[in-house]
Amino acid sequence: MNKKIVTIILFALISQIGVFAVTDSNRVAVLYNKNTQVNRDALHFMGTQFTELGSIYEFEAIRDVSKIEPVVYKAILVLNTGRKSGMDPVLENFIETWKDRTRIILITLPKGSKNVQVDFIPSSINPMGVDAVSAASIWKKPGLGSIFGSKSEVMLMHEEWTSRVLDLIEEKN
């Protein structure tokens, strides 16, 4: 009888640890499709911003969809770049076939966009059923103004979308 009780308690504890491991993960997957300059810039900038903002999250850049294990990551960031509009078909297929869309955050940096406004579409009104952040794909070095503490509109825009992404990650289960 005691062995049964110990086994049940042990099983319950292991089950709880498994549940909390998913929820408390500090790992974030960043799925992207092509090795482009915009993707490299975005990945580098996100890594820098995560560190500068004191984030506990560490991201792993992933190009192979099959390497994403749902129980490992707090969130899956889908980095959609290189298109003037719409979705990269590989990334769109990933989102459409993924079972738990609540952990997905779509980041779109449209090709050729010069609009420095950051747009947010909550999953409740997004046809894909995921939270989405969109910003321009232009990248500029800080310039001379940064010496005196001022930042360009482009730099502020990139800081805003990465900050919004971090907020969304924090909101995930």
C-alpha positions as CSV (number, residue, x, y, z in Angstrom):
1,M,0.0,0.0,0.0
2,N,2.8,2.4,0.9
3,K,4.5,1.8,-2.4
4,K,1.4,2.7,-4.3
5,I,1.0,6.0,-2.4
6,V,4.7,6.8,-2.9
7,T,4.4,6.0,-6.6
8,I,1.3,8.2,-7.0
9,I,2.9,11.1,-5.2
10,L,6.1,10.7,-7.2
11,F,4.1,10.6,-10.4
12,A,2.2,13.7,-9.4
13,L,5.4,15.6,-8.6
14,I,7.1,14.7,-11.8
15,S,4.0,15.7,-13.8
16,Q,3.9,19.1,-12.0
17,I,7.6,19.6,-12.7
18,G,7.0,19.0,-16.4
19,V,4.2,21.5,-16.5
20,F,6.2,24.2,-14.7
21,A,9.2,23.6,-16.9
22,V,7.3,24.7,-20.0
23,T,5.8,27.7,-18.3
24,D,8.9,28.9,-16.6
25,S,11.2,28.4,-19.6
26,N,13.5,31.4,-20.4
27,R,14.2,30.0,-23.9
28,V,12.6,31.6,-27.0
29,A,12.8,30.3,-30.5
30,V,13.2,32.7,-33.4
31,L,12.1,31.1,-36.6
32,Y,13.3,32.6,-39.8
33,N,13.5,31.3,-43.4
34,K,16.4,32.8,-45.2
35,N,19.9,34.0,-44.2
36,T,19.5,37.6,-45.4
37,Q,21.1,40.8,-44.1
38,V,17.7,42.0,-42.7
39,N,17.4,38.7,-40.8
40,R,20.9,38.9,-39.5
41,D,20.4,42.6,-38.4
42,A,17.1,41.8,-36.7
43,L,18.5,38.8,-34.9
44,H,21.6,40.7,-33.8
45,F,19.5,43.7,-32.7
46,M,17.0,41.5,-30.7
47,G,19.9,39.8,-28.9
48,T,21.4,43.2,-28.0
49,Q,18.0,44.6,-26.9
50,F,17.2,41.5,-24.8
51,T,20.5,42.1,-23.0
52,E,20.2,45.9,-22.7
53,L,16.6,45.6,-21.3
54,G,17.7,43.1,-18.7
55,S,15.6,40.3,-20.2
56,I,15.7,36.9,-18.7
57,Y,14.9,35.4,-22.1
58,E,17.5,33.8,-24.3
59,F,16.6,33.3,-27.9
60,E,17.7,30.6,-30.3
61,A,17.7,31.5,-34.0
62,I,16.3,28.5,-35.9
63,R,15.8,28.0,-39.7
64,D,14.7,24.4,-39.6
65,V,11.0,24.1,-38.5
66,S,11.5,20.5,-37.4
67,K,13.9,21.6,-34.7
68,I,11.3,23.5,-32.8
69,E,10.0,21.5,-29.8
70,P,6.9,23.1,-28.2
71,V,7.6,22.1,-24.6
72,V,11.1,23.7,-24.7
73,Y,10.2,27.3,-25.5
74,K,8.2,30.0,-23.7
75,A,7.4,31.6,-27.1
76,I,8.1,31.1,-30.8
77,L,9.0,34.3,-32.6
78,V,8.4,34.0,-36.4
79,L,10.5,36.6,-38.2
80,N,8.8,37.4,-41.5
81,T,11.1,39.5,-43.7
82,G,12.0,40.0,-47.4
83,R,8.5,40.6,-48.7
84,K,6.8,43.9,-49.5
85,S,3.5,42.4,-48.2
86,G,2.1,39.1,-47.1
87,M,3.9,36.1,-45.5
88,D,6.8,34.0,-46.5
89,P,5.1,30.7,-47.5
90,V,7.4,28.6,-45.3
91,L,6.6,30.6,-42.2
92,E,2.9,30.9,-43.1
93,N,2.8,27.1,-43.4
94,F,4.5,26.7,-40.0
95,I,1.9,29.0,-38.3
96,E,-1.1,27.3,-40.0
97,T,0.0,23.9,-39.0
98,W,1.3,24.6,-35.4
99,K,-1.2,23.4,-32.8
100,D,-0.6,25.9,-30.0
101,R,-0.7,29.3,-31.7
102,T,-0.9,31.1,-28.3
103,R,2.9,30.9,-28.0
104,I,3.6,32.4,-31.5
105,I,4.5,36.0,-32.0
106,L,4.7,37.1,-35.6
107,I,7.3,39.8,-36.4
108,T,7.0,41.4,-39.8
109,L,9.6,43.7,-41.2
110,P,8.3,44.5,-44.7
111,K,10.8,44.9,-47.6
112,G,11.4,48.5,-48.6
113,S,9.2,50.0,-45.8
114,K,10.2,53.4,-44.5
115,N,7.3,53.8,-42.1
116,V,8.8,54.1,-38.6
117,Q,5.5,53.4,-36.9
118,V,5.3,50.1,-35.0
119,D,2.0,48.3,-35.5
120,F,0.5,45.7,-33.2
121,I,-2.3,43.2,-34.1
122,P,-3.6,41.1,-31.2
123,S,-4.3,37.5,-31.9
124,S,-8.0,38.1,-31.2
125,I,-8.4,40.1,-34.5
126,N,-5.5,38.6,-36.5
127,P,-6.8,36.1,-39.1
128,M,-3.8,33.9,-38.4
129,G,-4.7,33.8,-34.7
130,V,-1.3,35.0,-33.4
131,D,-0.1,38.2,-31.9
132,A,1.8,40.3,-34.5
133,V,4.2,43.2,-34.5
134,S,5.2,45.0,-37.7
135,A,7.9,47.6,-38.2
136,A,10.1,48.9,-41.1
137,S,13.0,46.8,-42.3
138,I,15.4,49.8,-42.6
139,W,18.5,49.7,-40.5
140,K,20.8,52.7,-39.9
141,K,23.8,53.1,-37.6
142,P,23.2,55.4,-34.7
143,G,25.1,58.3,-36.3
144,L,26.7,61.3,-34.6
145,G,23.5,62.2,-32.7
146,S,24.1,59.2,-30.5
147,I,27.2,60.7,-29.1
148,F,25.0,63.4,-27.6
149,G,22.4,61.0,-26.4
150,S,19.8,61.4,-29.1
151,K,18.5,58.5,-31.1
152,S,17.2,58.5,-34.7
153,E,13.6,57.7,-35.4
154,V,14.7,54.4,-36.9
155,M,16.6,53.4,-33.8
156,L,13.6,54.3,-31.6
157,M,11.3,52.3,-33.9
158,H,13.5,49.2,-33.6
159,E,13.7,49.6,-29.8
160,E,9.9,49.9,-29.7
161,W,9.2,46.7,-31.6
162,T,11.7,44.7,-29.6
163,S,10.3,46.0,-26.4
164,R,6.8,45.1,-27.5
165,V,8.0,41.6,-28.4
166,L,9.5,41.2,-24.9
167,D,6.2,42.3,-23.4
168,L,4.3,39.8,-25.5
169,I,6.7,37.0,-24.4
170,E,6.1,37.9,-20.8
171,E,2.4,37.7,-21.4
172,K,2.6,34.1,-22.7
173,N,1.5,31.3,-20.3
